[in-house]
Amino acid sequence: MVTILVVEDEPAILENIREILEFEGYQTLCAEDGREAVDIARRQCPDLIVCDIMMPLMNGYGVLLALRSEPSTAKIPFIFLTAKADRTAMRYGMELGADDYISKPFNPTELINAITIRLKKQEALTGEYEKQIDELRNSVFTMLPHELRTPLLGIIGYSELLIMDAPVLDREQIIEMAQNIQRASQRLYRLIENFLMHAQLEIISSDPERQQSLRQFSIEYPDRVVERVVKEKANEHGREANLLLTLDSNVTYAQILEDDLNKIVSELVDNAFKFSEPDSVVQVLTEGYDGWYVISFSDYGRGMTPEQIDRVGAYMQFERKLYEQQGSGLGLIISRRLVELYGGQLQIESIPHQQTTVRVAVPQDLTDVSN
């Protein structure tokens, strides 16, 4: 049964709303002031809240702020019930996260219609969320064992060969096996590091103080980092001839730590080489624009649909049944999280089966933040 919390300091109105809702088959919880309402919502987590604005102890705005700040109550649909229906008050309530307004006096039909609409929207959102969770769970269960097992099996296999056949192997064979072990070890190390980094970034993203402290750092001549990392990745993929690198030497500072810029560039240019045609051009361009330091990564390969771009997230790989691919899908989301922590943006533009451009923008220095 759907449970609705009604918050109203006038007993007659509170009783009237309770009777209307229970007649329609809803279970009700009642509170006569804001503090009591917050306490009830925390303990019983109702399906929807109808709340007056002008109340003693804590007004409706305070109730909404308190509930939206806690994960367990943040998503509860919230309808304001008020005689104060001017445009400024309505806008303020919506900015705080209210879902709807009902003005006093009201009739039962208005109240029930508003509640029905909000519950249906919440049901649709919950269904979509559960669908995404299922997709994520399936992706993790199918991808993660493969990503961990493949390099580990390589390490185990080549090391066993070295142990068993060392007396009969020549120098070149030993070096080749050692190189294969090293490559598999580096792949496994990078995967583990990305999982750990993703978890750390999720923690930082919910800590405003740590975000603010990050934005006090800057790097001098960021193009030097970009040039070094991009050329290293081109060499790693054997694609030096395909790289088109254009640098803007006029950018002196970028508001980001060098290690984080290194990580962003490394992940995005690695994706550009990994998902493009073997002999196609991979273009990396830097420029200063209106107080921003912008890096663009363009490749000509598989591309992405608008739906895939919207669903970009950790552990998500698209069309894995059609394409053999390495990686957990973490590189892109880690890059996006890092850019956002510095007050920047990451945008993706793509034409399926043709071309993809990933564009990163961070403030040039501490005085040029243009949020």
C-alpha positions as CSV (number, residue, x, y, z in Angstrom):
1,M,0.0,0.0,0.0
2,V,1.2,3.5,-0.9
3,T,2.1,5.6,2.2
4,I,1.8,9.4,2.2
5,L,3.1,11.7,4.8
6,V,0.9,14.8,5.3
7,V,2.5,17.8,7.1
8,E,0.1,20.5,8.2
9,D,-0.1,22.7,11.3
10,E,-3.9,23.3,11.2
11,P,-5.6,20.2,12.7
12,A,-8.8,20.7,10.7
13,I,-7.0,20.8,7.3
14,L,-4.8,17.9,8.3
15,E,-7.8,15.7,9.2
16,N,-9.5,16.7,6.0
17,I,-6.5,15.7,3.8
18,R,-6.1,12.4,5.8
19,E,-9.8,11.5,5.2
20,I,-9.5,12.3,1.4
21,L,-6.4,10.1,1.0
22,E,-7.6,7.2,3.1
23,F,-10.9,7.2,1.1
24,E,-8.8,6.8,-2.0
25,G,-7.0,3.8,-0.5
26,Y,-3.8,5.5,0.6
27,Q,-2.1,4.9,4.0
28,T,-1.3,8.1,5.8
29,L,1.2,9.4,8.2
30,C,0.6,12.8,9.9
31,A,2.8,15.6,11.3
32,E,1.8,19.0,12.7
33,D,5.2,20.7,12.4
34,G,8.4,20.4,10.3
35,R,10.6,18.8,12.8
36,E,8.2,16.0,13.5
37,A,7.8,15.5,9.7
38,V,11.5,15.1,9.2
39,D,11.7,12.6,12.0
40,I,8.8,10.5,10.6
41,A,10.2,10.6,7.1
42,R,13.6,9.4,8.2
43,R,12.1,6.5,10.2
44,Q,9.4,5.4,7.8
45,C,10.4,6.7,4.4
46,P,6.9,7.4,2.9
47,D,6.2,7.1,-0.8
48,L,5.2,10.7,-1.1
49,I,5.0,13.9,1.1
50,V,2.4,16.6,1.0
51,C,3.7,19.5,3.1
52,D,2.5,23.0,4.1
53,I,5.0,25.8,3.9
54,M,4.2,28.2,6.8
55,M,4.6,26.1,10.0
56,P,6.1,26.5,13.5
57,L,9.5,25.1,14.5
58,M,10.5,24.3,10.9
59,N,8.8,25.6,7.7
60,G,8.2,23.5,4.6
61,Y,11.4,24.8,2.9
62,G,13.4,23.5,5.9
63,V,11.7,20.1,5.7
64,L,12.5,19.8,2.0
65,L,16.1,20.8,2.5
66,A,16.6,18.4,5.3
67,L,15.1,15.5,3.4
68,R,16.9,16.2,0.1
69,S,20.2,16.3,1.9
70,E,19.9,12.6,3.0
71,P,20.3,9.7,0.5
72,S,17.5,7.7,2.2
73,T,14.9,10.5,1.7
74,A,16.3,12.5,-1.2
75,K,14.2,10.9,-3.9
76,I,10.8,11.0,-2.1
77,P,8.3,13.0,-4.3
78,F,7.4,16.3,-2.5
79,I,4.3,18.4,-3.0
80,F,4.0,21.8,-1.3
81,L,0.5,22.7,0.0
82,T,0.3,26.4,0.6
83,A,-1.8,29.6,0.5
84,K,1.4,31.4,-0.5
85,A,1.3,30.7,-4.3
86,D,3.1,33.7,-5.7
87,R,5.6,33.0,-8.5
88,T,8.7,33.8,-6.4
89,A,7.8,31.3,-3.7
90,M,7.0,28.7,-6.2
91,R,10.3,29.2,-8.0
92,Y,12.2,29.0,-4.8
93,G,10.5,25.8,-3.8
94,M,11.2,24.2,-7.2
95,E,14.8,25.2,-7.0
96,L,15.1,23.4,-3.6
97,G,13.7,20.3,-5.3
98,A,9.9,20.3,-4.8
99,D,7.9,18.3,-7.4
100,D,4.7,20.3,-7.4
101,Y,2.5,22.9,-5.7
102,I,-1.2,22.8,-4.6
103,S,-2.7,26.1,-3.6
104,K,-5.2,26.5,-0.8
105,P,-8.1,26.3,-1.0
106,F,-8.2,23.1,-3.0
107,N,-10.7,20.4,-3.8
108,P,-10.2,16.7,-3.4
109,T,-9.8,16.1,-7.2
110,E,-6.9,18.6,-7.5
111,L,-5.1,16.9,-4.6
112,I,-5.7,13.3,-5.8
113,N,-4.7,14.2,-9.4
114,A,-1.5,15.8,-8.3
115,I,-0.6,12.8,-6.1
116,T,-1.4,10.3,-8.9
117,I,0.8,12.1,-11.4
118,R,3.7,12.3,-9.1
119,L,3.5,8.6,-8.1
120,K,3.3,7.6,-11.7
121,K,6.4,9.6,-12.6
122,Q,8.2,8.2,-9.6
123,E,7.3,4.7,-10.7
124,A,8.6,5.3,-14.2
125,L,11.9,6.7,-12.8
126,T,12.3,3.8,-10.4
127,G,11.7,1.3,-13.3
128,E,14.3,3.0,-15.4
129,Y,16.7,3.1,-12.5
130,E,16.2,-0.6,-11.8
131,K,16.8,-1.3,-15.5
132,Q,20.1,0.6,-15.5
133,I,21.1,-1.3,-12.3
134,D,20.3,-4.6,-14.0
135,E,22.4,-3.6,-17.0
136,L,25.2,-2.5,-14.8
137,R,25.1,-5.7,-12.8
138,N,25.1,-7.9,-15.9
139,S,27.9,-5.9,-17.4
140,V,30.0,-6.3,-14.2
141,F,29.3,-10.0,-14.0
142,T,30.2,-10.7,-17.6
143,M,33.1,-8.2,-18.0
144,L,34.9,-8.2,-14.7
145,P,35.9,-11.9,-14.5
146,H,37.2,-11.7,-18.1
147,E,39.1,-8.5,-17.5
148,L,40.8,-9.9,-14.4
149,R,41.3,-13.4,-15.6
150,T,42.8,-12.7,-19.0
151,P,46.0,-10.9,-17.9
152,L,46.4,-13.2,-14.9
153,L,46.3,-16.3,-17.0
154,G,48.9,-14.8,-19.3
155,I,51.2,-14.2,-16.3
156,I,50.6,-17.7,-14.9
157,G,51.1,-19.4,-18.3
158,Y,54.3,-17.7,-19.3
159,S,55.8,-17.9,-15.9
160,E,55.1,-21.7,-15.8
161,L,56.8,-22.1,-19.2
162,L,59.8,-20.2,-18.0
163,I,60.1,-22.4,-14.9
164,M,59.6,-25.7,-16.8
165,D,61.5,-25.0,-20.0
166,A,64.3,-22.6,-18.7
167,P,67.1,-25.1,-19.4
168,V,66.2,-25.4,-23.1
169,L,65.1,-21.9,-23.9
170,D,67.4,-19.5,-25.7
171,R,67.9,-15.9,-24.7
172,E,65.5,-14.4,-27.2
173,Q,62.7,-16.8,-26.1
174,I,63.2,-15.9,-22.4
175,I,63.1,-12.2,-23.2
176,E,59.9,-12.6,-25.3
177,M,58.2,-14.5,-22.5
178,A,59.3,-11.9,-19.9
179,Q,57.9,-9.2,-22.1
180,N,54.6,-10.9,-22.4
181,I,54.5,-11.3,-18.6
182,Q,55.3,-7.6,-18.2
183,R,52.5,-6.5,-20.6
184,A,49.9,-8.7,-18.9
185,S,51.1,-7.4,-15.5
186,Q,50.8,-3.8,-16.6
187,R,47.3,-4.5,-17.9
188,L,46.2,-6.0,-14.6
189,Y,47.9,-3.2,-12.6
190,R,46.1,-0.6,-14.7
191,L,42.7,-2.3,-14.2
192,I,43.1,-2.5,-10.5
193,E,44.3,1.1,-10.3
194,N,41.3,2.3,-12.2
195,F,38.9,0.4,-10.0
196,L,40.5,2.0,-6.9
197,M,40.6,5.5,-8.5
198,H,37.0,5.3,-9.5
199,A,36.0,4.5,-5.9
200,Q,38.1,7.4,-4.6
201,L,36.6,9.8,-7.1
202,E,33.1,8.8,-6.1
203,I,34.0,9.7,-2.5
204,I,35.6,13.0,-3.4
205,S,32.6,14.0,-5.6
206,S,30.4,14.0,-2.5
207,D,32.9,16.1,-0.5
208,P,32.7,19.8,-1.4
209,E,35.7,20.7,0.8
210,R,38.0,18.3,-0.9
211,Q,36.7,19.5,-4.3
212,Q,37.4,23.1,-3.4
213,S,40.9,22.2,-2.2
214,L,41.7,20.5,-5.6
215,R,40.7,23.7,-7.4
216,Q,43.6,25.6,-5.8
217,F,46.2,23.7,-7.8
218,S,47.4,24.5,-11.3
219,I,50.0,23.3,-13.8
220,E,52.4,25.4,-15.9
221,Y,52.6,24.7,-19.6
222,P,50.0,21.8,-19.7
223,D,50.8,21.2,-23.4
224,R,54.1,19.6,-22.3
225,V,52.1,16.9,-20.4
226,V,49.7,16.4,-23.3
227,E,52.6,16.1,-25.9
228,R,54.5,13.6,-23.8
229,V,51.6,11.3,-22.9
230,V,50.1,11.3,-26.4
231,K,53.4,10.4,-28.1
232,E,54.0,7.6,-25.5
233,K,50.5,6.2,-26.3
234,A,51.0,6.4,-30.0
235,N,54.3,4.5,-29.6
236,E,52.6,1.9,-27.4
237,H,50.0,1.2,-30.0
238,G,52.5,1.3,-32.9
239,R,50.5,4.2,-34.4
240,E,53.1,7.1,-34.5
241,A,52.4,7.6,-38.2
242,N,48.6,8.0,-37.5
243,L,49.0,10.8,-34.9
244,L,48.1,14.3,-35.8
245,L,49.1,16.5,-32.8
246,T,48.3,20.3,-32.8
247,L,49.3,22.3,-29.6
248,D,48.5,25.8,-28.5
249,S,51.7,27.2,-27.0
250,N,49.9,30.3,-25.7
251,V,48.3,28.5,-22.8
252,T,50.5,29.0,-19.8
253,Y,48.5,27.5,-16.9
254,A,45.6,25.0,-16.5
255,Q,43.8,24.6,-13.2
256,I,44.5,20.9,-12.6
257,L,47.1,18.7,-11.0
258,E,49.7,17.3,-13.3
259,D,49.0,13.6,-12.3
260,D,45.3,14.1,-13.0
261,L,45.9,15.8,-16.4
262,N,48.2,12.9,-17.2
263,K,45.5,10.4,-16.3
264,I,42.8,12.1,-18.4
265,V,45.0,12.4,-21.5
266,S,46.3,8.8,-21.1
267,E,42.8,7.3,-20.9
268,L,41.2,9.3,-23.7
269,V,44.0,9.0,-26.2
270,D,44.3,5.3,-25.4
271,N,40.5,4.9,-26.2
272,A,41.1,6.9,-29.5
273,F,43.7,4.5,-30.7
274,K,42.0,1.4,-29.3
275,F,38.6,2.0,-31.0
276,S,39.7,3.5,-34.3
277,E,40.7,1.8,-37.5
278,P,44.3,0.6,-37.6
279,D,45.5,3.0,-40.3
280,S,43.2,5.9,-39.6
281,V,44.2,9.3,-38.2
282,V,43.9,10.1,-34.5
283,Q,43.9,13.8,-33.9
284,V,44.7,15.6,-30.6
285,L,44.2,19.4,-30.5
286,T,44.8,21.8,-27.6
287,E,43.6,25.4,-27.5
288,G,42.9,28.3,-25.1
289,Y,39.4,29.6,-25.4
290,D,37.6,32.2,-23.3
291,G,39.5,31.3,-20.1
292,W,39.4,27.5,-20.7
293,Y,42.1,25.1,-21.6
294,V,40.5,22.7,-24.2
295,I,41.8,19.3,-25.4
296,S,40.0,17.5,-28.2
297,F,40.6,13.8,-29.1
298,S,39.2,12.7,-32.5
299,D,39.3,9.3,-34.0
300,Y,37.7,7.6,-37.0
301,G,36.3,4.3,-36.0
302,R,33.3,2.6,-34.4
303,G,31.6,5.8,-33.0
304,M,28.7,5.9,-30.6
305,T,25.0,6.5,-30.8
306,P,23.3,9.3,-28.8
307,E,21.8,6.6,-26.6
308,Q,25.2,5.1,-25.8
309,I,26.7,8.5,-25.1
310,D,23.8,9.2,-22.6
311,R,24.6,5.9,-20.9
312,V,28.3,6.3,-20.6
313,G,29.3,5.1,-17.1
314,A,31.5,2.8,-15.2
315,Y,31.8,-0.9,-16.3
316,M,29.7,-0.2,-19.4
317,Q,31.0,-1.6,-22.7
318,F,28.8,-1.3,-25.8
319,E,28.4,-4.1,-28.4
320,R,30.9,-6.4,-26.7
321,K,29.3,-9.3,-28.5
322,L,30.2,-7.8,-31.9
323,Y,33.7,-6.5,-30.9
324,E,36.5,-8.0,-28.9
325,Q,37.7,-5.3,-26.6
326,Q,39.9,-4.8,-23.6
327,G,39.1,-2.5,-20.8
328,S,36.4,-2.1,-18.1
329,G,34.9,1.0,-19.5
330,L,36.3,2.9,-16.5
331,G,38.7,5.2,-18.5
332,L,36.1,7.5,-19.9
333,I,34.1,7.9,-16.7
334,I,37.2,8.5,-14.6
335,S,38.2,11.2,-17.1
336,R,34.8,12.8,-16.8
337,R,34.9,12.7,-13.0
338,L,38.3,14.2,-12.8
339,V,37.4,17.0,-15.2
340,E,34.2,17.8,-13.2
341,L,36.1,17.9,-9.9
342,Y,38.1,20.9,-11.3
343,G,35.0,22.7,-12.5
344,G,35.4,21.6,-16.1
345,Q,33.4,19.7,-18.6
346,L,33.8,16.6,-20.8
347,Q,31.6,16.4,-24.0
348,I,31.3,13.6,-26.5
349,E,30.3,14.1,-30.1
350,S,30.0,11.1,-32.4
351,I,28.7,9.7,-35.7
352,P,28.1,5.9,-35.4
353,H,30.6,3.9,-37.5
354,Q,32.4,7.1,-38.6
355,Q,33.9,9.4,-36.0
356,T,34.1,10.4,-32.4
357,T,35.4,13.5,-30.7
358,V,35.9,13.8,-26.9
359,R,36.4,17.4,-25.8
360,V,37.8,18.2,-22.3
361,A,37.8,21.8,-20.9
362,V,39.3,22.9,-17.6
363,P,39.9,26.5,-16.4
364,Q,43.1,28.0,-17.5
365,D,44.0,29.4,-14.1
366,L,42.4,30.3,-10.7
367,T,41.0,33.6,-12.0
368,D,39.4,32.3,-15.2
369,V,36.7,29.9,-13.9
370,S,33.7,30.5,-16.2
371,N,31.1,28.2,-14.6
